[in-house]
Amino acid sequence: MDQGVIAWLKNRVLAARSREAALRLLEGDDNPYDISPAEALERICDAWEEMPPKDIKKYWGHAGLYVDRSEIVDLLNPRLSKRT
């Protein structure tokens, strides 16, 4: 995974963790950061769903993990390319 994606997800997950821990602390929880593995996965999934598609395309394009299909067509059919 690209560093930009990891940083974005980490920022969202840690912000959610801090908000939730503050609420648990106010409720008198002795260990507000204690969560189950299922809750941790849910936080990651929630953060992933919040990520705008344009950011995924930008980060993965930078890392070479995203390929624009129109560019592949241009390479395979240079005569049909609008760039020539």
Buried (B, 14 or more C-beta within 10 A) or exposed (E): EBEBBEEBBEEBBEEBBEEBBEEBEEEEEEEBEEBEEEEEEEBBEEBBEEBEEEEBEBBBEEEEEEEEEEEEEBEEEEEEEEEE
